[in-house]
Protein backbone atom coordinates (compact mmCIF):
# COMPACT_ATOMS: atom_id res chain seq x y z
CA UNK A 1 0.00 0.00 0.00
CA UNK A 2 2.87 2.37 0.80
CA UNK A 3 4.51 1.59 -2.54
CA UNK A 4 1.18 2.17 -4.29
CA UNK A 5 0.81 5.54 -2.58
CA UNK A 6 4.33 6.52 -3.58
CA UNK A 7 3.70 5.73 -7.22
CA UNK A 8 0.45 7.70 -7.19
CA UNK A 9 2.19 10.64 -5.52
CA UNK A 10 5.10 10.74 -7.98
CA UNK A 11 2.94 11.86 -10.90
CA UNK A 12 2.42 15.18 -9.05
CA UNK A 13 6.19 15.54 -8.50
CA UNK A 14 5.70 16.82 -4.93
CA UNK A 15 8.59 18.20 -2.93
CA UNK A 16 6.78 18.25 0.40
CA UNK A 17 3.90 16.01 1.54
CA UNK A 18 1.81 15.64 4.68
CA UNK A 19 0.79 12.45 6.45
CA UNK A 20 -2.46 12.23 8.40
CA UNK A 21 -4.77 9.56 9.77
CA UNK A 22 -7.89 8.88 11.79
CA UNK A 23 -7.42 7.96 15.45
CA UNK A 24 -7.18 4.21 14.77
CA UNK A 25 -4.03 4.67 12.70
CA UNK A 26 -2.51 7.97 13.89
CA UNK A 27 0.07 6.21 16.11
CA UNK A 28 1.57 4.68 12.96
CA UNK A 29 2.41 8.03 11.38
CA UNK A 30 5.95 8.47 12.81
CA UNK A 31 6.82 4.97 11.59
CA UNK A 32 5.22 5.57 8.20
CA UNK A 33 7.19 8.78 7.80
CA UNK A 34 10.37 6.68 7.56
CA UNK A 35 8.97 5.02 4.41
CA UNK A 36 8.61 8.33 2.53
CA UNK A 37 12.20 9.55 2.74
CA UNK A 38 12.23 10.64 -0.91
CA UNK A 39 9.90 13.49 0.09
CA UNK A 40 10.00 16.17 2.75
CA UNK A 41 7.30 14.96 5.15
CA UNK A 42 5.26 16.97 7.63
CA UNK A 43 2.91 15.59 10.28
CA UNK A 44 0.74 18.46 11.48
CA UNK A 45 -0.25 19.43 15.00
CA UNK A 46 -3.90 18.81 16.02
CA UNK A 47 -6.41 21.37 17.26
CA UNK A 48 -6.33 20.20 20.89
CA UNK A 49 -3.96 18.33 23.26
CA UNK A 50 -6.21 15.26 23.41
CA UNK A 51 -5.54 14.41 19.76
CA UNK A 52 -2.42 12.85 18.30
CA UNK A 53 -0.12 14.56 15.80
CA UNK A 54 -1.59 14.19 12.32
CA UNK A 55 -4.97 13.03 13.64
CA UNK A 56 -8.08 14.27 11.86
CA UNK A 57 -11.79 14.05 12.58
CA UNK A 58 -14.77 14.28 10.23
CA UNK A 59 -14.75 18.07 10.13
CA UNK A 60 -11.59 18.95 12.06
CA UNK A 61 -8.61 19.31 9.72
CA UNK A 62 -6.43 21.54 11.91
CA UNK A 63 -3.70 18.87 11.81
CA UNK A 64 -3.45 19.24 8.03
CA UNK A 65 -0.64 21.64 7.02
CA UNK A 66 -1.44 23.88 4.08
CA UNK A 67 2.10 24.57 2.92
CA UNK A 68 2.64 21.17 1.28
CA UNK A 69 2.23 19.92 -2.28
CA UNK A 70 0.28 16.72 -1.62
CA UNK A 71 -1.52 14.91 1.20
CA UNK A 72 -1.47 11.22 2.08
CA UNK A 73 -4.14 10.07 4.51
CA UNK A 74 -4.61 6.72 6.25
CA UNK A 75 -8.23 5.85 6.98
CA UNK A 76 -11.01 3.44 6.10
CA UNK A 77 -13.15 4.65 3.19
CA UNK A 78 -12.95 7.95 1.33
CA UNK A 79 -14.77 10.24 3.77
CA UNK A 80 -11.80 11.82 5.54
CA UNK A 81 -9.52 12.05 2.51
CA UNK A 82 -12.21 13.82 0.49
CA UNK A 83 -12.54 16.33 3.32
CA UNK A 84 -8.80 16.97 3.19
CA UNK A 85 -9.08 17.63 -0.55
CA UNK A 86 -11.91 20.12 -0.02
CA UNK A 87 -10.04 21.78 2.85
CA UNK A 88 -6.71 22.19 1.06
CA UNK A 89 -7.39 22.17 -2.69
CA UNK A 90 -4.28 19.99 -3.06
CA UNK A 91 -3.90 16.44 -4.44
CA UNK A 92 -4.89 13.79 -1.90
CA UNK A 93 -4.14 10.07 -1.76
CA UNK A 94 -5.86 7.73 0.66
CA UNK A 95 -4.38 4.53 2.05
CA UNK A 96 -7.20 2.25 3.19
CA UNK A 97 -5.91 -0.48 5.56
CA UNK A 98 -9.20 -2.39 5.27
CA UNK A 99 -9.42 -2.65 1.47
CA UNK A 100 -5.59 -2.80 1.43
CA UNK A 101 -5.20 -0.33 -1.40
CA UNK A 102 -4.07 3.22 -2.06
CA UNK A 103 -6.25 5.50 -4.16
CA UNK A 104 -5.79 8.93 -5.71
CA UNK A 105 -8.96 10.90 -4.87
CA UNK A 106 -7.92 14.19 -6.47
CA UNK A 107 -10.30 13.87 -9.43
CA UNK A 108 -13.15 12.89 -7.13
CA UNK A 109 -12.55 16.03 -5.04
CA UNK A 110 -12.60 18.06 -8.26
CA UNK A 111 -16.02 16.61 -9.18
CA UNK A 112 -17.38 17.48 -5.73
CA UNK A 113 -16.05 21.04 -6.06
CA UNK A 114 -17.86 21.49 -9.38
CA UNK A 115 -21.13 20.49 -7.69
CA UNK A 116 -20.44 22.79 -4.74
CA UNK A 117 -19.75 25.76 -7.01
CA UNK A 118 -22.99 25.13 -8.88
CA UNK A 119 -24.82 25.35 -5.52
CA UNK A 120 -22.98 28.54 -4.62
CA UNK A 121 -23.88 30.11 -7.97
CA UNK A 122 -27.56 29.24 -7.42
CA UNK A 123 -27.42 30.79 -3.95
CA UNK A 124 -26.06 34.10 -5.27
CA UNK A 125 -29.62 34.99 -6.30
CA UNK A 126 -31.25 33.85 -3.03
CA UNK A 127 -33.25 36.44 -1.09
CA UNK A 128 -34.80 34.28 1.65
CA UNK A 129 -32.47 32.09 3.71
CA UNK A 130 -32.86 29.45 6.42
CA UNK A 131 -29.97 28.90 8.83
CA UNK A 132 -30.15 25.46 10.42
CA UNK A 133 -28.66 25.32 13.93
CA UNK A 134 -27.72 21.88 15.25
CA UNK A 135 -28.53 21.00 18.85
CA UNK A 136 -26.25 17.98 19.26
CA UNK A 137 -23.17 18.39 21.44
CA UNK A 138 -20.35 19.75 19.28
CA UNK A 139 -22.77 20.81 16.53
CA UNK A 140 -24.48 23.72 18.26
CA UNK A 141 -22.62 26.82 17.06
CA UNK A 142 -24.70 29.83 18.19
CA UNK A 143 -22.01 32.43 17.51
CA UNK A 144 -21.71 31.27 13.91
CA UNK A 145 -25.49 31.32 13.52
CA UNK A 146 -25.64 34.89 14.84
CA UNK A 147 -22.78 35.98 12.57
CA UNK A 148 -24.40 34.53 9.44
CA UNK A 149 -27.83 35.91 10.38
CA UNK A 150 -26.36 39.39 10.94
CA UNK A 151 -24.39 39.41 7.68
CA UNK A 152 -27.31 38.17 5.57
CA UNK A 153 -29.68 40.72 7.09
CA UNK A 154 -27.13 43.47 6.40
CA UNK A 155 -27.46 42.56 2.72
CA UNK A 156 -31.23 43.01 2.96
CA UNK A 157 -32.16 39.33 2.92
CA UNK A 158 -34.95 37.65 4.86
CA UNK A 159 -33.51 35.13 7.34
CA UNK A 160 -35.07 32.36 9.44
CA UNK A 161 -33.22 30.28 12.04
CA UNK A 162 -34.35 26.69 12.61
CA UNK A 163 -33.05 24.32 15.30
CA UNK A 164 -32.64 20.70 14.29
CA UNK A 165 -31.19 17.50 15.78
CA UNK A 166 -31.18 15.01 12.88
CA UNK A 167 -31.01 16.44 9.37
CA UNK A 168 -31.68 14.53 6.15
CA UNK A 169 -33.49 15.16 2.86
CA UNK A 170 -36.89 14.22 4.32
CA UNK A 171 -36.44 16.59 7.27
CA UNK A 172 -35.38 19.39 4.95
CA UNK A 173 -38.41 18.86 2.73
CA UNK A 174 -40.65 19.16 5.81
CA UNK A 175 -38.98 22.48 6.66
CA UNK A 176 -39.06 23.76 3.09
CA UNK A 177 -41.54 26.39 1.88
CA UNK A 178 -42.07 27.92 -1.55
CA UNK A 179 -40.64 31.28 -0.48
CA UNK A 180 -37.35 29.82 0.82
CA UNK A 181 -34.45 30.14 -1.64
CA UNK A 182 -31.42 28.66 0.15
CA UNK A 183 -30.24 26.91 3.31
CA UNK A 184 -27.11 27.02 5.47
CA UNK A 185 -26.29 24.04 7.68
CA UNK A 186 -24.14 25.08 10.65
CA UNK A 187 -24.21 21.74 12.50
CA UNK A 188 -21.92 19.65 10.27
CA UNK A 189 -20.19 20.83 7.07
CA UNK A 190 -20.32 17.33 5.57
CA UNK A 191 -24.13 17.25 5.51
CA UNK A 192 -24.44 19.68 2.56
CA UNK A 193 -21.58 18.08 0.62
CA UNK A 194 -22.43 14.41 1.30
CA UNK A 195 -26.09 13.91 2.25
CA UNK A 196 -27.99 16.95 0.98
CA UNK A 197 -26.10 17.77 -2.25
CA UNK A 198 -29.04 16.65 -4.45
CA UNK A 199 -31.70 18.67 -2.62
CA UNK A 200 -33.83 20.82 -4.93
CA UNK A 201 -32.52 24.10 -3.47
CA UNK A 202 -28.94 25.08 -2.61
CA UNK A 203 -27.83 23.83 0.81
CA UNK A 204 -24.55 25.45 1.79
CA UNK A 205 -21.85 24.98 4.38
CA UNK A 206 -20.96 28.02 6.54
CA UNK A 207 -17.81 28.50 4.46
CA UNK A 208 -19.79 28.52 1.23
CA UNK A 209 -22.29 30.96 2.75
CA UNK A 210 -19.40 33.24 3.65
CA UNK A 211 -18.29 33.13 0.00
CA UNK A 212 -21.78 34.23 -1.06
CA UNK A 213 -21.97 36.97 1.59
CA UNK A 214 -18.57 38.35 0.55
CA UNK A 215 -19.34 37.80 -3.15
CA UNK A 216 -15.91 36.19 -3.39
CA UNK A 217 -15.69 32.77 -5.03
CA UNK A 218 -11.97 32.17 -4.49
CA UNK A 219 -10.61 30.47 -2.51
CA UNK A 220 -13.13 27.74 -1.72
CA UNK A 221 -13.70 27.77 2.07
CA UNK A 222 -14.08 24.45 3.89
CA UNK A 223 -15.17 23.63 6.52
CA UNK A 224 -15.08 26.92 8.50
C-alpha positions in Angstrom: 0.0 0.0 0.0 2.9 2.4 0.8 4.5 1.6 -2.5 1.2 2.2 -4.3 0.8 5.5 -2.6 4.3 6.5 -3.6 3.7 5.7 -7.2 0.5 7.7 -7.2 2.2 10.6 -5.5 5.1 10.7 -8.0 2.9 11.9 -10.9 2.4 15.2 -9.1 6.2 15.5 -8.5 5.7 16.8 -4.9 8.6 18.2 -2.9 6.8 18.3 0.4 3.9 16.0 1.5 1.8 15.6 4.7 0.8 12.4 6.4 -2.5 12.2 8.4 -4.8 9.6 9.8 -7.9 8.9 11.8 -7.4 8.0 15.5 -7.2 4.2 14.8 -4.0 4.7 12.7 -2.5 8.0 13.9 0.1 6.2 16.1 1.6 4.7 13.0 2.4 8.0 11.4 6.0 8.5 12.8 6.8 5.0 11.6 5.2 5.6 8.2 7.2 8.8 7.8 10.4 6.7 7.6 9.0 5.0 4.4 8.6 8.3 2.5 12.2 9.5 2.7 12.2 10.6 -0.9 9.9 13.5 0.1 10.0 16.2 2.7 7.3 15.0 5.1 5.3 17.0 7.6 2.9 15.6 10.3 0.7 18.5 11.5 -0.2 19.4 15.0 -3.9 18.8 16.0 -6.4 21.4 17.3 -6.3 20.2 20.9 -4.0 18.3 23.3 -6.2 15.3 23.4 -5.5 14.4 19.8 -2.4 12.8 18.3 -0.1 14.6 15.8 -1.6 14.2 12.3 -5.0 13.0 13.6 -8.1 14.3 11.9 -11.8 14.1 12.6 -14.8 14.3 10.2 -14.8 18.1 10.1 -11.6 19.0 12.1 -8.6 19.3 9.7 -6.4 21.5 11.9 -3.7 18.9 11.8 -3.5 19.2 8.0 -0.6 21.6 7.0 -1.4 23.9 4.1 2.1 24.6 2.9 2.6 21.2 1.3 2.2 19.9 -2.3 0.3 16.7 -1.6 -1.5 14.9 1.2 -1.5 11.2 2.1 -4.1 10.1 4.5 -4.6 6.7 6.2 -8.2 5.8 7.0 -11.0 3.4 6.1 -13.1 4.6 3.2 -12.9 8.0 1.3 -14.8 10.2 3.8 -11.8 11.8 5.5 -9.5 12.1 2.5 -12.2 13.8 0.5 -12.5 16.3 3.3 -8.8 17.0 3.2 -9.1 17.6 -0.5 -11.9 20.1 0.0 -10.0 21.8 2.8 -6.7 22.2 1.1 -7.4 22.2 -2.7 -4.3 20.0 -3.1 -3.9 16.4 -4.4 -4.9 13.8 -1.9 -4.1 10.1 -1.8 -5.9 7.7 0.7 -4.4 4.5 2.1 -7.2 2.2 3.2 -5.9 -0.5 5.6 -9.2 -2.4 5.3 -9.4 -2.6 1.5 -5.6 -2.8 1.4 -5.2 -0.3 -1.4 -4.1 3.2 -2.1 -6.3 5.5 -4.2 -5.8 8.9 -5.7 -9.0 10.9 -4.9 -7.9 14.2 -6.5 -10.3 13.9 -9.4 -13.1 12.9 -7.1 -12.6 16.0 -5.0 -12.6 18.1 -8.3 -16.0 16.6 -9.2 -17.4 17.5 -5.7 -16.1 21.0 -6.1 -17.9 21.5 -9.4 -21.1 20.5 -7.7 -20.4 22.8 -4.7 -19.7 25.8 -7.0 -23.0 25.1 -8.9 -24.8 25.3 -5.5 -23.0 28.5 -4.6 -23.9 30.1 -8.0 -27.6 29.2 -7.4 -27.4 30.8 -4.0 -26.1 34.1 -5.3 -29.6 35.0 -6.3 -31.2 33.9 -3.0 -33.3 36.4 -1.1 -34.8 34.3 1.6 -32.5 32.1 3.7 -32.9 29.5 6.4 -30.0 28.9 8.8 -30.1 25.5 10.4 -28.7 25.3 13.9 -27.7 21.9 15.2 -28.5 21.0 18.9 -26.3 18.0 19.3 -23.2 18.4 21.4 -20.4 19.8 19.3 -22.8 20.8 16.5 -24.5 23.7 18.3 -22.6 26.8 17.1 -24.7 29.8 18.2 -22.0 32.4 17.5 -21.7 31.3 13.9 -25.5 31.3 13.5 -25.6 34.9 14.8 -22.8 36.0 12.6 -24.4 34.5 9.4 -27.8 35.9 10.4 -26.4 39.4 10.9 -24.4 39.4 7.7 -27.3 38.2 5.6 -29.7 40.7 7.1 -27.1 43.5 6.4 -27.5 42.6 2.7 -31.2 43.0 3.0 -32.2 39.3 2.9 -35.0 37.6 4.9 -33.5 35.1 7.3 -35.1 32.4 9.4 -33.2 30.3 12.0 -34.4 26.7 12.6 -33.0 24.3 15.3 -32.6 20.7 14.3 -31.2 17.5 15.8 -31.2 15.0 12.9 -31.0 16.4 9.4 -31.7 14.5 6.1 -33.5 15.2 2.9 -36.9 14.2 4.3 -36.4 16.6 7.3 -35.4 19.4 4.9 -38.4 18.9 2.7 -40.6 19.2 5.8 -39.0 22.5 6.7 -39.1 23.8 3.1 -41.5 26.4 1.9 -42.1 27.9 -1.5 -40.6 31.3 -0.5 -37.3 29.8 0.8 -34.4 30.1 -1.6 -31.4 28.7 0.2 -30.2 26.9 3.3 -27.1 27.0 5.5 -26.3 24.0 7.7 -24.1 25.1 10.7 -24.2 21.7 12.5 -21.9 19.6 10.3 -20.2 20.8 7.1 -20.3 17.3 5.6 -24.1 17.2 5.5 -24.4 19.7 2.6 -21.6 18.1 0.6 -22.4 14.4 1.3 -26.1 13.9 2.2 -28.0 17.0 1.0 -26.1 17.8 -2.2 -29.0 16.7 -4.4 -31.7 18.7 -2.6 -33.8 20.8 -4.9 -32.5 24.1 -3.5 -28.9 25.1 -2.6 -27.8 23.8 0.8 -24.5 25.5 1.8 -21.8 25.0 4.4 -21.0 28.0 6.5 -17.8 28.5 4.5 -19.8 28.5 1.2 -22.3 31.0 2.7 -19.4 33.2 3.6 -18.3 33.1 0.0 -21.8 34.2 -1.1 -22.0 37.0 1.6 -18.6 38.4 0.5 -19.3 37.8 -3.2 -15.9 36.2 -3.4 -15.7 32.8 -5.0 -12.0 32.2 -4.5 -10.6 30.5 -2.5 -13.1 27.7 -1.7 -13.7 27.8 2.1 -14.1 24.4 3.9 -15.2 23.6 6.5 -15.1 26.9 8.5 
